[in-house]
Amino acid sequence: MTRTHWAAITAVVLALLFAGAATVASAGGDTSAARTPTGDSADAGFARDMSVHHQQAVEMSFIVRDRTKDEEVRRLAYDIANTQANQRGMMLGWLDLWELPKVVAGREPMEWMHQGTDAASSKDGSAHGGHGSGHAGGAAEDGRLMPGMATKDELERLGGLSGRQAEVFYLQLMINHHNGGVAMAQGCVDLCTVGTERDLAQGMVDAQRSEIELMVGLLKKRGAEPLA
C-alpha cells in the first residue's frame, strides 16, 4: 500500500478539484444529472468497487516493475499504475464530494450491477443473474473479491517470480483483471446517472480493451497465452 501513496495522494487532491468542477458543470443540464447520487446507487457502487479493483492493478504493476528489466513491460506497468491510480483518486473524490462512505459494511461487491435486472425480475417473475456477469455479488469461491481480480496466492506467486516468468504471469493476470474491469465499467455506462462518471467508465472500457489486445500480443512474443 505504501508504494502507491505518491500517486494516490496527488490523485485524490486533483480529483476533488475535478469533481467539484464537473458537478457544477452538470448542474447546468437536466435535473437528474445534477442530483447527488444515493449510497445504494450504481454511481456510488461503481465508484467504491472500481476503486478497489484499480488498487490491485496498481499493486500488481509495481510488483512487476521490480521483477523485470524489460522496458516494454515496465512501460506498460507504469502506464497502468499511473492511469488507474489517478482514476481511483477521481472516484474516491466523487464519494467525498457526495458525502458517501468509501466502504459500506454488509454490502456485497457488485450489488449495484443487479439494478438493471431487478425491475425485469419483478415484472416477469424470473430470477436474473448479475449485469453482464455470472458473479452473484460477494467473493467468488476461489477467493477473488470481484471478477478479474487476482487471489492472494496469485499475488504472492507474482512477487516470487522474476524476468520472463514475472512478465508472463503479470500479463496473464492483468488481462483477466482488465476483462473484469471492462465488464464493471460497462455496467456503469449502462446504469450510472452522473454523466461525468459514465464518460469516465466508457473511457475505461475503450482503453482497457485496447490494452488487452496489446498484452495478448506481448504474451505471444514470449511464447505464452492468456489464462483460461
C-alpha contacts under 8 A as a table, 3 or more apart, distances in Angstrom:
res1	aa1	res2	aa2	distance
1	M	4	T	5.77
1	M	5	H	6.96
1	M	59	E	7.43
2	T	5	H	5.33
3	R	6	W	7.30
3	R	59	E	7.90
3	R	62	F	7.64
4	T	7	A	5.62
4	T	8	A	6.09
4	T	58	V	7.32
4	T	59	E	7.40
4	T	85	A	7.81
5	H	8	A	4.95
5	H	9	I	5.76
6	W	9	I	5.92
6	W	10	T	6.66
7	A	10	T	5.46
7	A	11	A	5.99
7	A	82	N	7.03
7	A	85	A	6.03
7	A	86	N	7.00
8	A	11	A	5.00
8	A	12	V	6.10
8	A	85	A	5.71
8	A	86	N	6.79
8	A	88	R	7.61
8	A	89	G	5.99
9	I	12	V	5.31
9	I	13	V	6.48
9	I	89	G	7.64
10	T	13	V	5.35
10	T	14	L	6.28
10	T	89	G	7.95
11	A	14	L	5.17
11	A	15	A	5.80
11	A	85	A	6.79
11	A	86	N	4.77
11	A	87	Q	7.58
11	A	88	R	7.55
11	A	89	G	4.58
11	A	90	M	6.61
12	V	15	A	4.94
12	V	16	L	6.16
12	V	86	N	7.58
12	V	88	R	7.93
12	V	89	G	4.19
12	V	90	M	6.15
12	V	92	L	6.84
12	V	93	G	5.77
13	V	16	L	5.40
13	V	17	L	6.72
13	V	89	G	7.73
13	V	93	G	7.72
14	L	17	L	5.30
14	L	18	F	6.16
14	L	89	G	7.79
14	L	90	M	7.45
15	A	18	F	4.86
15	A	19	A	5.72
15	A	86	N	7.82
15	A	89	G	5.78
15	A	90	M	4.15
15	A	91	M	7.47
15	A	92	L	7.79
15	A	93	G	5.21
15	A	94	W	7.48
16	L	19	A	5.11
16	L	20	G	6.13
16	L	90	M	6.98
16	L	93	G	4.75
16	L	94	W	6.90
16	L	96	D	7.80
16	L	97	L	7.14
17	L	20	G	5.34
17	L	21	A	6.41
18	F	21	A	5.23
18	F	22	A	6.04
18	F	90	M	7.60
19	A	22	A	4.97
19	A	23	T	6.04
19	A	90	M	7.13
19	A	93	G	6.59
19	A	94	W	5.78
19	A	97	L	7.21
20	G	23	T	5.23
20	G	24	V	6.31
20	G	97	L	7.18
21	A	24	V	5.22
21	A	25	A	6.17
22	A	25	A	5.02
22	A	26	S	6.12
22	A	196	T	6.75
23	T	26	S	5.06
23	T	27	A	6.24
23	T	34	A	6.91
24	V	27	A	5.20
24	V	28	G	7.18
25	A	28	G	5.71
25	A	29	G	7.69
26	S	29	G	5.48
26	S	30	D	7.80
26	S	33	A	5.95
26	S	34	A	5.57
26	S	195	G	7.45
26	S	196	T	7.87
27	A	30	D	7.15
27	A	31	T	7.05
27	A	33	A	6.73
27	A	34	A	4.45
28	G	34	A	7.67
29	G	33	A	6.65
29	G	34	A	7.21
30	D	33	A	5.56
30	D	34	A	6.78
31	T	34	A	5.12
31	T	35	R	6.30
32	S	35	R	5.25
32	S	193	T	7.25
33	A	193	T	6.33
33	A	194	V	5.36
33	A	195	G	6.54
34	A	194	V	7.65
36	T	98	W	6.22
37	P	41	S	6.12
37	P	43	D	6.42
37	P	44	A	6.68
37	P	98	W	6.98
37	P	193	T	7.96
37	P	194	V	7.90
38	T	41	S	5.27
38	T	44	A	6.97
38	T	100	L	7.80
39	G	44	A	5.82
39	G	45	G	7.51
39	G	100	L	6.14
39	G	101	P	7.75
40	D	44	A	6.63
40	D	45	G	6.65
40	D	112	W	7.15
41	S	44	A	5.40
41	S	45	G	6.16
41	S	112	W	6.61
41	S	192	C	7.76
42	A	45	G	4.96
42	A	46	F	5.81
42	A	112	W	4.91
42	A	113	M	6.89
42	A	115	Q	7.48
42	A	188	C	6.71
42	A	191	L	6.10
42	A	192	C	5.30
42	A	193	T	7.87
43	D	46	F	5.43
43	D	47	A	6.29
43	D	188	C	7.01
43	D	191	L	7.75
43	D	192	C	4.89
43	D	193	T	6.66
43	D	194	V	6.95
43	D	197	E	7.37
44	A	47	A	5.14
44	A	48	R	6.20
44	A	95	L	6.87
44	A	100	L	7.66
45	G	48	R	5.23
45	G	49	D	6.03
45	G	110	M	7.22
45	G	111	E	7.51
45	G	112	W	5.51
46	F	49	D	5.23
46	F	50	M	5.64
46	F	110	M	7.82
46	F	112	W	7.20
46	F	184	M	7.49
46	F	185	A	7.78
46	F	188	C	6.46
47	A	50	M	5.52
47	A	51	S	6.01
47	A	91	M	5.08
47	A	92	L	6.80
47	A	94	W	7.78
47	A	95	L	7.19
48	R	51	S	5.35
48	R	52	V	6.72
48	R	91	M	7.47
48	R	92	L	7.36
48	R	95	L	7.94
48	R	102	K	5.74
48	R	103	V	6.97
49	D	52	V	5.29
49	D	53	H	6.26
49	D	109	P	6.41
49	D	110	M	6.97
50	M	53	H	4.74
50	M	54	H	5.84
50	M	88	R	7.43
50	M	181	G	7.51
50	M	184	M	7.54
51	S	54	H	5.16
51	S	55	Q	6.13
51	S	87	Q	7.96
51	S	88	R	4.90
51	S	89	G	7.90
51	S	91	M	6.70
51	S	92	L	7.11
52	V	55	Q	5.12
52	V	56	Q	6.72
53	H	56	Q	5.64
53	H	57	A	6.80
53	H	146	M	7.49
53	H	149	M	6.85
53	H	181	G	7.31
54	H	57	A	5.10
54	H	58	V	6.34
54	H	84	Q	5.56
54	H	85	A	6.98
54	H	88	R	6.34
55	Q	58	V	5.15
55	Q	59	E	6.33
55	Q	84	Q	7.46
55	Q	85	A	6.98
55	Q	88	R	7.30
56	Q	59	E	4.98
56	Q	60	M	6.13
56	Q	149	M	7.41
56	Q	150	A	7.98
57	A	60	M	5.19
57	A	61	S	6.11
57	A	80	I	7.34
57	A	81	A	6.74
57	A	84	Q	7.37
57	A	174	M	7.25
57	A	177	H	7.41
58	V	61	S	5.17
58	V	62	F	6.34
58	V	80	I	6.90
58	V	81	A	4.36
58	V	82	N	7.64
58	V	84	Q	6.61
58	V	85	A	6.53
59	E	62	F	5.27
59	E	63	I	6.27
59	E	81	A	7.64
60	M	63	I	5.03
60	M	64	V	6.39
60	M	155	L	7.28
60	M	170	Y	7.26
61	S	64	V	5.38
61	S	65	R	6.30
61	S	77	A	4.69
61	S	78	Y	6.73
61	S	80	I	6.98
61	S	81	A	5.87
61	S	170	Y	7.83
62	F	65	R	5.17
62	F	66	D	6.64
62	F	77	A	7.06
62	F	78	Y	7.56
62	F	81	A	7.22
63	I	66	D	5.51
63	I	67	R	6.53
63	I	158	L	7.49
63	I	159	G	6.22
64	V	67	R	4.82
64	V	68	T	6.23
64	V	74	R	7.33
64	V	77	A	7.27
64	V	158	L	7.55
64	V	159	G	7.57
64	V	166	A	6.44
64	V	167	E	6.87
64	V	170	Y	6.71
65	R	68	T	5.90
65	R	69	K	7.52
65	R	73	V	7.79
65	R	74	R	5.25
65	R	77	A	6.67
65	R	78	Y	7.68
66	D	69	K	7.93
67	R	159	G	7.53
67	R	161	L	6.85
67	R	162	S	4.68
67	R	163	G	6.17
67	R	166	A	6.39
68	T	73	V	7.95
68	T	74	R	7.34
68	T	162	S	5.86
68	T	163	G	4.65
68	T	164	R	7.32
68	T	166	A	6.90
68	T	167	E	6.92
69	K	74	R	7.18
69	K	163	G	7.04
70	D	73	V	5.66
70	D	74	R	6.12
70	D	163	G	7.76
71	E	74	R	4.92
71	E	75	R	5.83
72	E	75	R	5.28
72	E	76	L	6.34
73	V	76	L	5.06
73	V	77	A	6.05
73	V	167	E	6.81
74	R	77	A	5.04
74	R	78	Y	6.10
75	R	78	Y	5.11
75	R	79	D	6.20
76	L	79	D	5.12
76	L	80	I	6.21
77	A	80	I	5.19
77	A	81	A	6.05
78	Y	81	A	5.11
78	Y	82	N	5.95
79	D	82	N	5.23
79	D	83	T	5.95
80	I	83	T	5.25
80	I	84	Q	5.88
81	A	84	Q	5.42
81	A	85	A	5.84
82	N	85	A	5.31
82	N	86	N	6.26
83	T	86	N	5.36
83	T	87	Q	6.22
84	Q	87	Q	4.93
84	Q	88	R	5.86
85	A	88	R	5.05
85	A	89	G	6.21
86	N	89	G	5.06
86	N	90	M	6.25
87	Q	90	M	4.96
87	Q	91	M	6.31
88	R	91	M	5.21
88	R	92	L	6.20
89	G	92	L	5.14
89	G	93	G	5.95
90	M	93	G	5.00
90	M	94	W	6.36
91	M	94	W	5.09
91	M	95	L	6.48
92	L	95	L	5.10
92	L	96	D	6.34
92	L	102	K	7.05
93	G	96	D	5.06
93	G	97	L	6.15
94	W	97	L	4.91
94	W	98	W	6.04
95	L	98	W	5.05
95	L	99	E	6.00
95	L	100	L	5.14
95	L	101	P	6.72
95	L	102	K	6.63
96	D	99	E	4.88
96	D	100	L	6.13
96	D	101	P	7.55
97	L	100	L	7.74
101	P	104	V	6.49
104	V	107	R	5.86
107	R	111	E	7.44
108	E	111	E	5.90
108	E	137	G	5.44
108	E	138	G	4.67
109	P	112	W	7.99
109	P	137	G	5.36
109	P	138	G	5.11
109	P	139	A	7.56
109	P	145	L	7.45
109	P	146	M	6.83
110	M	113	M	5.51
110	M	114	H	7.60
110	M	135	H	7.95
110	M	136	A	7.85
110	M	137	G	5.14
110	M	138	G	7.17
110	M	146	M	7.47
111	E	114	H	5.72
111	E	115	Q	7.71
111	E	136	A	8.00
111	E	137	G	5.56
112	W	115	Q	5.70
113	M	116	G	6.81
113	M	130	G	6.05
113	M	131	H	5.14
113	M	184	M	7.80
113	M	187	G	6.14
113	M	188	C	7.90
113	M	191	L	7.73
114	H	117	T	5.45
114	H	118	D	6.15
114	H	129	G	7.37
114	H	130	G	5.06
114	H	131	H	5.55
115	Q	118	D	5.29
115	Q	119	A	7.31
115	Q	131	H	7.96
115	Q	191	L	7.62
116	G	119	A	6.66
116	G	120	A	7.61
116	G	131	H	6.85
116	G	191	L	6.81
117	T	120	A	5.21
117	T	121	S	6.12
117	T	128	H	6.28
117	T	129	G	7.73
117	T	130	G	7.48
117	T	131	H	6.93
118	D	121	S	5.05
118	D	122	S	6.29
118	D	128	H	7.64
119	A	122	S	5.21
119	A	123	K	6.36
120	A	123	K	5.14
120	A	124	D	6.27
120	A	125	G	7.91
120	A	126	S	7.78
121	S	124	D	5.56
121	S	125	G	5.18
121	S	126	S	4.96
121	S	127	A	5.61
121	S	128	H	6.48
122	S	125	G	5.36
122	S	126	S	7.39
129	G	133	S	7.16
129	G	134	G	6.23
129	G	135	H	7.50
129	G	136	A	6.53
130	G	133	S	5.19
130	G	134	G	5.99
130	G	135	H	6.07
130	G	136	A	5.91
130	G	137	G	7.66
131	H	187	G	6.63
132	G	183	A	6.59
132	G	187	G	7.45
133	S	136	A	7.97
133	S	183	A	7.36
135	H	138	G	7.79
135	H	140	A	7.31
135	H	146	M	7.83
135	H	147	P	7.06
138	G	145	L	6.62
138	G	146	M	7.27
139	A	142	D	7.99
139	A	143	G	6.04
139	A	144	R	5.59
139	A	145	L	4.33
139	A	146	M	6.26
140	A	143	G	5.46
140	A	144	R	5.29
140	A	145	L	6.40
140	A	146	M	7.19
141	E	144	R	7.37
142	D	151	T	7.66
143	G	151	T	5.90
143	G	152	K	7.89
144	R	147	P	6.87
144	R	148	G	7.61
144	R	149	M	5.73
144	R	150	A	6.22
144	R	151	T	5.33
145	L	149	M	6.58
145	L	151	T	7.96
146	M	149	M	5.70
146	M	180	G	7.68
147	P	177	H	7.41
147	P	180	G	4.81
147	P	181	G	7.65
148	G	173	L	7.93
148	G	176	N	4.80
148	G	177	H	4.00
148	G	178	H	6.83
148	G	179	N	6.32
148	G	180	G	4.29
148	G	181	G	7.03
149	M	173	L	7.98
149	M	176	N	7.35
149	M	177	H	5.30
149	M	180	G	7.33
150	A	154	E	5.92
150	A	155	L	6.54
150	A	173	L	6.62
150	A	177	H	7.27
151	T	154	E	5.15
151	T	155	L	6.37
152	K	155	L	5.18
152	K	156	E	6.24
153	D	156	E	5.09
153	D	157	R	6.11
154	E	157	R	4.98
154	E	158	L	6.16
155	L	158	L	5.09
155	L	159	G	6.29
156	E	159	G	5.13
156	E	160	G	6.46
157	R	160	G	5.16
157	R	161	L	6.60
158	L	161	L	5.41
158	L	166	A	6.11
158	L	169	F	6.67
158	L	170	Y	6.86
159	G	162	S	7.98
159	G	166	A	7.95
161	L	165	Q	6.03
161	L	166	A	4.87
162	S	165	Q	5.82
162	S	166	A	4.68
162	S	167	E	7.57
163	G	166	A	5.45
163	G	167	E	6.37
164	R	167	E	4.97
164	R	168	V	6.12
164	R	222	R	7.65
165	Q	168	V	5.27
165	Q	169	F	6.21
166	A	169	F	5.32
166	A	170	Y	5.94
167	E	170	Y	5.23
167	E	171	L	6.15
168	V	171	L	5.23
168	V	172	Q	6.18
168	V	219	L	6.25
168	V	222	R	7.26
168	V	224	A	7.00
169	F	172	Q	5.03
169	F	173	L	6.07
170	Y	173	L	5.16
170	Y	174	M	5.93
171	L	174	M	5.07
171	L	175	I	6.02
171	L	215	M	6.02
171	L	216	V	7.79
171	L	218	L	7.83
171	L	219	L	6.85
171	L	226	P	7.83
172	Q	175	I	5.32
172	Q	176	N	6.57
172	Q	219	L	7.82
172	Q	225	E	7.58
172	Q	226	P	5.13
172	Q	227	L	5.82
173	L	176	N	5.33
173	L	177	H	6.09
173	L	227	L	7.74
174	M	177	H	4.67
174	M	178	H	5.91
175	I	178	H	5.16
175	I	179	N	6.18
175	I	212	I	5.61
175	I	215	M	6.86
175	I	216	V	7.67
175	I	226	P	7.13
176	N	179	N	5.07
176	N	180	G	6.33
176	N	227	L	7.67
177	H	180	G	5.27
177	H	181	G	6.16
178	H	181	G	4.78
178	H	182	V	5.96
178	H	208	Q	5.89
178	H	209	R	7.50
178	H	212	I	6.87
179	N	182	V	5.17
179	N	183	A	6.47
179	N	208	Q	7.86
179	N	209	R	7.76
179	N	212	I	7.81
180	G	183	A	5.29
180	G	184	M	6.39
181	G	184	M	5.08
181	G	185	A	6.02
181	G	204	M	7.96
181	G	205	V	7.77
181	G	208	Q	7.85
182	V	185	A	5.09
182	V	186	Q	6.02
182	V	204	M	6.87
182	V	205	V	4.97
182	V	208	Q	6.68
182	V	209	R	7.25
183	A	186	Q	5.19
183	A	187	G	6.28
183	A	205	V	7.97
184	M	187	G	5.01
184	M	188	C	6.63
185	A	188	C	5.13
185	A	189	V	6.33
185	A	201	A	4.85
185	A	202	Q	6.73
185	A	204	M	6.48
185	A	205	V	6.06
186	Q	189	V	4.89
186	Q	190	D	6.25
186	Q	201	A	6.79
186	Q	202	Q	6.85
186	Q	205	V	6.55
187	G	190	D	5.18
187	G	191	L	5.98
187	G	192	C	7.87
188	C	191	L	4.95
188	C	192	C	4.85
188	C	197	E	7.92
188	C	198	R	6.16
188	C	201	A	6.28
189	V	192	C	6.06
189	V	198	R	4.90
189	V	199	D	7.50
189	V	201	A	5.98
189	V	202	Q	6.13
192	C	195	G	7.74
192	C	197	E	7.23
192	C	198	R	6.14
193	T	197	E	7.93
193	T	198	R	7.32
194	V	197	E	5.41
194	V	198	R	6.31
195	G	198	R	5.06
195	G	199	D	6.16
196	T	199	D	5.09
196	T	200	L	6.31
197	E	200	L	5.03
197	E	201	A	6.18
198	R	201	A	4.99
198	R	202	Q	6.14
199	D	202	Q	5.13
199	D	203	G	6.21
200	L	203	G	5.05
200	L	204	M	6.34
201	A	204	M	5.00
201	A	205	V	6.36
202	Q	205	V	5.04
202	Q	206	D	6.31
203	G	206	D	5.22
203	G	207	A	5.99
204	M	207	A	5.21
204	M	208	Q	5.75
205	V	208	Q	5.51
205	V	209	R	6.09
206	D	209	R	5.41
206	D	210	S	6.39
207	A	210	S	5.18
207	A	211	E	6.25
208	Q	211	E	4.89
208	Q	212	I	6.04
209	R	212	I	5.07
209	R	213	E	6.55
210	S	213	E	5.31
210	S	214	L	6.45
211	E	214	L	4.88
211	E	215	M	6.06
212	I	215	M	5.10
212	I	216	V	6.14
213	E	216	V	5.22
213	E	217	G	6.38
214	L	217	G	5.18
214	L	218	L	6.34
215	M	218	L	4.88
215	M	219	L	6.15
216	V	219	L	5.12
216	V	220	K	6.33
216	V	225	E	7.14
216	V	226	P	6.80
217	G	220	K	5.12
217	G	221	K	6.37
218	L	221	K	5.15
218	L	222	R	6.59
219	L	222	R	5.11
219	L	223	G	6.34
219	L	224	A	5.04
219	L	225	E	5.88
219	L	226	P	7.35
220	K	223	G	4.89
220	K	224	A	5.32
220	K	225	E	6.32
221	K	224	A	7.54
